[in-house]
Amino acid sequence: MKFGALGLLLRPRRATPLEVFMPGKLGLPEILLILAVALLIFGPSKLASLGKGLGEGIKNFKSAIKEGEEGEEKKP
């Protein structure tokens, strides 16, 4: 190695298997493509009910976490 420790920092590293299959952040075009495919697969009425169910699930999850935190504060 010519540069010692600096050479290790400058050397390009290999991508891990997860990085190969999971590229960086999703942009707007990718999200729109995913939504279009979901719309074609499920249809508008089924997609609306799936969204409603997902929203209710998230709401219930948040309320359960909040109740758990309040319960821990009251114990001591």
CORPE-V362638 format. One record per residue. N is the residue number from 1. PSI is psi as a letter, one per 40 degrees, with the letter a starting at -180 (none if undefined). Layout:
N:PSI
N:PSI
This chain:
1:h
2:d
3:e
4:b
5:d
6:d
7:d
8:d
9:d
10:e
11:h
12:i
13:i
14:i
15:i
16:i
17:d
18:d
19:d
20:d
21:d
22:g
23:i
24:a
25:i
26:h
27:a
28:d
29:d
30:d
31:d
32:d
33:d
34:d
35:d
36:d
37:d
38:d
39:d
40:d
41:d
42:d
43:i
44:d
45:d
46:d
47:d
48:d
49:d
50:d
51:d
52:d
53:d
54:d
55:d
56:d
57:d
58:d
59:d
60:d
61:d
62:d
63:d
64:d
65:d
66:d
67:d
68:d
69:d
70:d
71:d
72:d
73:d
74:d
75:d
76:none
